[in-house]
Amino acid sequence: MASTTTSNRPRGVHLVGSVPLANSEAVFREVSARIGDRLRRLPDGETGIRTNWIQWQFPLLLEVPEFESADEPAGPFGARLQLRSGSIAADVQSPELGYRAAAAESYQVFSRLKRQGVIGEQVRFQVCLPTPLAVIHVRFVPRDQEAVELAYERQLLEELDGLLDIIPADELAIQWDTAVEFAILEGLLSSFLVDAETEIVDRLVRLADHVPPGVETGFHLCYGDVEHQHFIDPVDTTKLVAVANGVCAGVERSVDWIHMPVPRSRSDDAYFAPLTELRMQPETELYLGLVHLTDGVDGTEERIAAARRAVPQFGVATECGFGRRPAETIPALLDVHASVADPA
């Protein structure tokens, strides 16, 4: 077993988003009690209807007058939508997507618990948003995806702007969940993109640069977690590094953190070797999703040792959110984080 001593332990823990507890207060209390001093940001757990990432967006989008259920077979993620005959995507006025409303409700709890000392003074409220490209690829027929993407992005960014009406900039952090993009880059999903890597990076840069000054922003780069399986096992971190480097080079603002997955079976040098080419901004924190409950502290420490041979400093996380795990496993999973990482 590899050993992480006090001098070389990772610093800090990042939570990707979902935590399958009863509500946001339960999430804030459980997480803060077990790893509070290791966090810089704290999501509300995406509880309730939000627990399965973007699936809850489908019924909301179905209410848009210009959209209807598609008249063709379901896609790889289920039923799809299409533009009604004669409708123009530019005319779409989407309903509220629910992200601002959910954040407003959870932030009231977050703020109260921070005043009570349950949540650390240094911790920001983390709001996780999907990339518009992800939602559109999952839920719209291919012929309408490019047109609808901009309409969805417009509404999503309006909701982001509205967060500043309820959350102080110096308490807010925005995470962009970037998963479908890697299915495109790996050739698993067809796409309207011509130069996929360049166009994906351009979109991520645009999203990051929209985040107002004083608000932190970062990226969760993901290879999926349906039934604890990737949509494809990454060969190594090459594509993750390419996207991270492109975003960090392209933005006009800071990127505050980047999170990357590490499969449970990868404690070999080959997986981590491309991280030697990582060119993040000096202030950007790297979090590696190498915590796995299945092999616990021992397996996690083996992956930490392998990662450290390629990159000297990072924090730890799981590969994806906790949302699809049994609630009773969450305390033990949080404890693994605490066992392998020092305070932030």
Secondary structure per residue as TSV (DSSP state, phi and psi in degrees):
chain	resnum	aa	ss	phi	psi
A	1	M	-	360.0	132.1
A	2	A	-	-71.5	152.0
A	3	S	-	-122.7	130.3
A	4	T	-	-101.8	111.6
A	5	T	-	-87.3	173.2
A	6	T	T	-57.7	-32.2
A	7	S	T	-78.8	-21.4
A	8	N	T	-126.7	17.8
A	9	R	-	-72.8	150.0
A	10	P	-	-58.3	155.0
A	11	R	B	-113.3	119.6
A	12	G	-	89.5	158.6
A	13	V	B	-128.0	142.1
A	14	H	-	-120.1	133.0
A	15	L	-	-100.7	127.2
A	16	V	-	-69.2	-36.4
A	17	G	S	167.3	-80.8
A	18	S	B	-77.2	140.3
A	19	V	-	-140.1	115.8
A	20	P	-	-82.3	59.4
A	21	L	S	-104.9	-179.0
A	22	A	S	-64.0	-38.8
A	23	N	S	-164.7	179.5
A	24	S	H	-64.1	-36.8
A	25	E	H	-63.9	-40.9
A	26	A	H	-61.3	-40.2
A	27	V	H	-63.8	-51.2
A	28	F	H	-58.1	-42.4
A	29	R	H	-70.9	-46.7
A	30	E	H	-65.0	-46.3
A	31	V	H	-65.9	-45.1
A	32	S	H	-63.7	-36.6
A	33	A	H	-67.0	-32.7
A	34	R	H	-98.2	-36.3
A	35	I	H	-137.8	21.7
A	36	G	G	-56.1	-38.3
A	37	D	G	-77.4	-5.9
A	38	R	G	-100.1	-0.6
A	39	L	B	-105.3	142.2
A	40	R	S	-102.8	-21.5
A	41	R	E	-142.6	152.6
A	42	L	E	-140.7	114.1
A	43	P	E	-78.6	166.3
A	44	D	-	-86.0	1.0
A	45	G	B	91.5	-6.7
A	46	E	-	48.0	49.8
A	47	T	-	-77.9	171.9
A	48	G	G	70.1	-134.1
A	49	I	G	-68.1	-14.9
A	50	R	G	-88.0	-0.2
A	51	T	T	-65.9	-23.8
A	52	N	T	-105.4	52.3
A	53	W	T	55.2	-112.7
A	54	I	T	-99.7	4.8
A	55	Q	T	-61.6	-28.5
A	56	W	T	-71.2	-11.0
A	57	Q	H	-75.0	-23.6
A	58	F	H	-59.6	-52.3
A	59	P	H	-64.1	-29.2
A	60	L	H	-68.1	-43.0
A	61	L	H	-69.4	-29.5
A	62	L	H	-65.6	-20.0
A	63	E	T	-79.6	-12.6
A	64	V	S	-70.3	126.6
A	65	P	T	-57.9	-32.3
A	66	E	T	-78.5	-8.2
A	67	F	E	-108.0	153.5
A	68	E	E	-150.1	164.4
A	69	S	E	-61.5	139.5
A	70	A	-	-69.8	146.6
A	71	D	S	-95.4	38.7
A	72	E	S	-145.5	167.3
A	73	P	-	-57.6	153.9
A	74	A	-	-62.1	152.6
A	75	G	B	-85.3	-172.2
A	76	P	T	-64.5	-18.2
A	77	F	T	-108.2	11.6
A	78	G	B	111.6	-163.0
A	79	A	-	-59.2	150.5
A	80	R	-	-124.6	165.6
A	81	L	E	-110.7	163.9
A	82	Q	E	-146.3	163.0
A	83	L	E	-71.3	137.2
A	84	R	-	-64.2	150.5
A	85	S	T	-56.1	129.0
A	86	G	T	88.4	-9.5
A	87	S	-	-84.1	151.1
A	88	I	-	-120.1	130.2
A	89	A	G	-59.3	-33.5
A	90	A	G	-63.8	-21.4
A	91	D	G	-88.4	-5.5
A	92	V	-	-66.0	128.8
A	93	Q	-	-114.5	94.8
A	94	S	-	-68.6	149.4
A	95	P	-	-70.7	171.5
A	96	E	-	-57.9	135.8
A	97	L	-	-83.4	-11.0
A	98	G	S	98.9	-11.4
A	99	Y	H	-71.4	-41.9
A	100	R	H	-65.5	-44.4
A	101	A	H	-62.5	-42.8
A	102	A	H	-64.6	-41.3
A	103	A	H	-65.7	-39.7
A	104	A	H	-60.5	-43.2
A	105	E	H	-67.2	-45.6
A	106	S	H	-70.7	-34.4
A	107	Y	H	-64.2	-32.5
A	108	Q	H	-60.7	-40.3
A	109	V	H	-68.2	-45.9
A	110	F	H	-55.6	-48.2
A	111	S	H	-63.2	-42.3
A	112	R	H	-63.2	-45.2
A	113	L	H	-69.1	-30.0
A	114	K	H	-68.7	-41.6
A	115	R	H	-62.0	-32.9
A	116	Q	T	-81.1	-6.8
A	117	G	T	86.4	4.5
A	118	V	S	-69.9	-42.1
A	119	I	S	-101.4	136.3
A	120	G	-	-63.3	148.0
A	121	E	T	-60.8	-30.3
A	122	Q	T	-80.9	-8.8
A	123	V	-	-85.2	132.1
A	124	R	E	-93.7	157.9
A	125	F	E	-85.3	118.7
A	126	Q	E	-98.5	124.3
A	127	V	E	-110.9	123.7
A	128	C	E	-100.2	124.9
A	129	L	E	-121.0	143.0
A	130	P	E	-79.4	154.0
A	131	T	-	-71.3	142.1
A	132	P	H	-55.9	-37.1
A	133	L	H	-57.9	-37.1
A	134	A	H	-65.4	-49.9
A	135	V	H	-61.0	-43.6
A	136	I	H	-68.4	-40.4
A	137	H	H	-66.1	-35.8
A	138	V	H	-74.4	-37.1
A	139	R	H	-115.7	2.2
A	140	F	B	-128.6	150.0
A	141	V	-	-64.4	149.3
A	142	P	H	-53.7	-38.8
A	143	R	H	-65.6	-21.5
A	144	D	H	-105.0	-3.8
A	145	Q	H	-62.5	-47.4
A	146	E	H	-63.2	-40.8
A	147	A	H	-69.6	-40.0
A	148	V	H	-77.5	-25.7
A	149	E	H	-54.9	-45.2
A	150	L	H	-66.9	-35.5
A	151	A	H	-65.5	-42.4
A	152	Y	H	-66.8	-42.8
A	153	E	H	-59.8	-42.1
A	154	R	H	-58.1	-46.4
A	155	Q	H	-68.5	-40.6
A	156	L	H	-62.8	-41.8
A	157	L	H	-71.4	-28.9
A	158	E	H	-63.6	-39.7
A	159	E	H	-68.5	-37.2
A	160	L	H	-60.4	-47.3
A	161	D	H	-57.4	-38.1
A	162	G	H	-68.2	-19.5
A	163	L	H	-61.9	-30.2
A	164	L	T	-71.0	-13.7
A	165	D	T	-75.9	-18.3
A	166	I	T	-122.8	-17.9
A	167	I	S	-128.4	124.6
A	168	P	-	-59.1	142.4
A	169	A	G	-55.9	-37.7
A	170	D	G	-79.8	4.0
A	171	E	G	-115.5	2.1
A	172	L	E	-112.1	141.7
A	173	A	E	-136.7	133.6
A	174	I	E	-111.4	124.1
A	175	Q	E	-107.6	133.1
A	176	W	E	-99.8	113.9
A	177	D	E	-79.9	116.1
A	178	T	E	-121.3	93.4
A	179	A	-	-124.4	-53.8
A	180	V	H	-57.6	-31.6
A	181	E	H	-56.9	-36.0
A	182	F	H	-77.4	-26.5
A	183	A	H	-66.0	-35.1
A	184	I	H	-68.7	-47.8
A	185	L	H	-62.7	-30.4
A	186	E	T	-85.0	-1.2
A	187	G	T	80.5	12.8
A	188	L	S	-82.0	-28.9
A	189	L	S	-118.0	131.7
A	190	S	-	-72.5	156.6
A	191	S	-	-152.2	157.1
A	192	F	S	-78.7	-7.2
A	193	L	-	-68.6	139.5
A	194	V	S	-90.2	-53.0
A	195	D	S	-111.0	88.0
A	196	A	H	-57.6	-50.4
A	197	E	H	-62.5	-46.4
A	198	T	H	-62.8	-44.5
A	199	E	H	-71.7	-32.6
A	200	I	H	-66.9	-47.3
A	201	V	H	-60.2	-42.8
A	202	D	H	-58.2	-41.1
A	203	R	H	-65.8	-43.1
A	204	L	H	-65.5	-38.4
A	205	V	H	-62.0	-44.1
A	206	R	H	-61.6	-42.3
A	207	L	H	-64.5	-45.8
A	208	A	H	-62.4	-43.4
A	209	D	H	-68.9	-16.9
A	210	H	H	-77.0	-21.1
A	211	V	S	-67.2	126.6
A	212	P	-	-64.2	156.0
A	213	P	T	-57.1	143.9
A	214	G	T	90.0	-21.1
A	215	V	S	-92.4	132.4
A	216	E	E	-76.5	153.5
A	217	T	E	-145.5	149.0
A	218	G	E	-156.3	-179.2
A	219	F	E	-131.0	134.2
A	220	H	E	-101.5	105.6
A	221	L	E	-91.3	129.2
A	222	C	-	-140.3	145.0
A	223	Y	-	-112.8	23.4
A	224	G	-	86.7	162.0
A	225	D	-	-154.4	29.3
A	226	V	B	-70.8	121.2
A	227	E	T	52.7	37.0
A	228	H	T	59.1	32.5
A	229	Q	B	-125.4	141.2
A	230	H	-	-74.4	155.1
A	231	F	S	-70.3	-24.2
A	232	I	S	-157.1	143.0
A	233	D	-	-75.7	123.8
A	234	P	-	-64.0	136.1
A	235	V	S	-64.0	-42.1
A	236	D	S	-163.3	-163.1
A	237	T	S	-93.3	15.4
A	238	T	H	-57.5	-52.7
A	239	K	H	-68.2	-34.7
A	240	L	H	-62.6	-43.9
A	241	V	H	-66.3	-40.8
A	242	A	H	-60.8	-44.8
A	243	V	H	-67.3	-44.9
A	244	A	H	-60.2	-45.3
A	245	N	H	-63.6	-41.5
A	246	G	H	-62.6	-42.5
A	247	V	H	-66.9	-47.8
A	248	C	H	-63.0	-33.0
A	249	A	H	-77.4	-26.5
A	250	G	H	-92.8	-23.4
A	251	V	-	-74.8	155.6
A	252	E	S	-97.3	0.2
A	253	R	S	-127.3	-177.8
A	254	S	-	-80.1	148.9
A	255	V	-	-104.3	117.9
A	256	D	-	-84.3	-27.5
A	257	W	E	-158.3	154.8
A	258	I	E	-134.4	133.0
A	259	H	E	-115.6	136.1
A	260	M	E	-130.5	145.6
A	261	P	E	-81.3	153.1
A	262	V	-	-134.4	111.6
A	263	P	-	-59.0	150.1
A	264	R	T	-58.8	-33.7
A	265	S	T	-82.0	-1.8
A	266	R	-	-104.3	93.2
A	267	S	-	-119.8	23.5
A	268	D	S	-96.8	153.6
A	269	D	H	-62.8	-32.2
A	270	A	H	-60.7	-38.2
A	271	Y	H	-64.1	-41.5
A	272	F	H	-88.9	-14.7
A	273	A	G	-52.7	-41.5
A	274	P	G	-60.7	-18.1
A	275	L	G	-63.7	-17.8
A	276	T	G	-66.2	-17.9
A	277	E	G	-98.0	7.0
A	278	L	-	-69.3	129.3
A	279	R	-	-125.1	71.6
A	280	M	-	-84.4	166.1
A	281	Q	-	-67.3	154.5
A	282	P	T	-56.3	-33.0
A	283	E	T	-87.1	-6.5
A	284	T	-	-75.4	129.1
A	285	E	E	-90.2	136.7
A	286	L	E	-103.3	129.2
A	287	Y	E	-120.7	128.5
A	288	L	E	-106.2	128.8
A	289	G	E	-83.6	63.5
A	290	L	-	-105.0	5.4
A	291	V	-	-83.5	122.4
A	292	H	-	-131.0	130.6
A	293	L	T	-69.4	-30.7
A	294	T	T	-56.7	-44.6
A	295	D	T	-110.4	6.5
A	296	G	H	58.7	-147.8
A	297	V	H	-63.9	-42.3
A	298	D	H	-61.0	-51.3
A	299	G	H	-64.8	-38.8
A	300	T	H	-63.0	-41.1
A	301	E	H	-67.2	-31.7
A	302	E	H	-64.6	-42.0
A	303	R	H	-68.8	-36.9
A	304	I	H	-60.0	-45.9
A	305	A	H	-61.4	-41.0
A	306	A	H	-66.8	-42.7
A	307	A	H	-62.9	-39.2
A	308	R	H	-65.6	-21.5
A	309	R	T	-71.2	-16.0
A	310	A	T	-108.2	-33.7
A	311	V	-	-138.8	129.8
A	312	P	S	-75.2	-32.4
A	313	Q	-	-135.1	135.5
A	314	F	-	-165.6	164.6
A	315	G	E	-104.5	178.6
A	316	V	E	-118.7	160.8
A	317	A	-	-163.4	177.0
A	318	T	-	-89.4	173.1
A	319	E	S	-67.9	-34.9
A	320	C	S	-146.6	-173.1
A	321	G	-	-67.5	168.1
A	322	F	S	-87.8	-4.7
A	323	G	T	-55.1	-27.6
A	324	R	T	-98.5	14.8
A	325	R	S	-98.1	154.9
A	326	P	-	-63.1	137.9
A	327	A	G	-58.4	-33.0
A	328	E	G	-70.1	-12.4
A	329	T	G	-88.4	-10.1
A	330	I	H	-65.2	-44.9
A	331	P	H	-55.8	-45.1
A	332	A	H	-64.8	-37.7
A	333	L	H	-65.7	-43.0
A	334	L	H	-62.5	-37.1
A	335	D	H	-65.9	-31.9
A	336	V	H	-62.4	-44.2
A	337	H	H	-55.2	-48.1
A	338	A	H	-62.3	-32.9
A	339	S	H	-73.2	-24.2
A	340	V	H	-111.2	-7.3
A	341	A	-	-126.1	145.4
A	342	D	B	-84.7	165.5
A	343	P	-	-56.6	152.0
A	344	A	-	-67.5	360.0
